[in-house]
Amino acid sequence: MSLETRCLPLTLAWRNTKRQDFWAKIGRLTLPWALFAYPFYLWARSPGKEGSHYDPSCDLFAPSERNMVLTSNAFMIGMLGVIAAATFKLGFLPMFALYWVPYWIFVAWLDVVTYLHHHGSEDVNEKMPWYRGEEWSYLRGGLTTLDRDYGIFNKIHHDIGTHVIHHLFPQMPHYNLEKATEACKPVMGPYYREPQKSGLLPTHLVEPLIRSFKNDNFVADTGDVVFYEKGDITKPKGQRGQAAA
């Protein structure tokens, strides 16, 4: 989780700016491809960022975290060995059904959840701001995230749908998130966006997800308070970035 939420250029994930190249835009701004971006984000970070989550010398990590990154890498290499051995023993198709299909479902769901916490207000007329320079503050960034109701999946997520309070108090354990959200609502007042209640399945989230991918494509390269603009990724650079109607 990035502490620099809604801060340009410090935000780590879902950084949709005009500087991205064509293939980055395809991978970040178009459905369904954007829902499979997570492994590529881990390997190469967001467009415009250098390094990798697997590189202990990357600026993501403090020098004291080097051994932890190397240990994590070693266990992941070991897991690849387990997958290879299981594939050799069981065959490709059984492993595809038992491991790779669930894995990519998990990746797609993870991308949906993380995207919707920062995009697609349930108020169709609301534009979510991004901040630069002195306009950004930790509090402003946290208050510009969104809570979501994921129905039967809320407890599986450890109540991460209470995302605003998670950003304001990132050290808070998950089992206190709901109580803390209720306690802080009177303090946050109009700056808190009450999430739409979900049925058994969170089908209500399909609309803001599609709407956001359709309209929230770019932010201006200049300005301390900026909002998403709608643009056509198939057009030459000079024709992109027309403001959404």
Secondary structure, DSSP 8 states (H G I E B T S, - for coil): --SSTTBTTT--S----TT--HHHHHHHHSTTGGGG-HHHHHHH-STT--S-TT-TTSTTS-GGGHHHHHHHHHHHHHHHHHHHHHHHHH-HHHHIIIIIHHHHHHHHHHHHHHHHTTS--SSTT---EEE-GGG--HHHHHHTS-----GGGTTTTTTTT-HHHHHHSTTS-GGGHHHHHHHHHHHHGGGS-------SS-GGGHHHHHHHHHH--B--SS-SEEE-B---TTS-GGG------
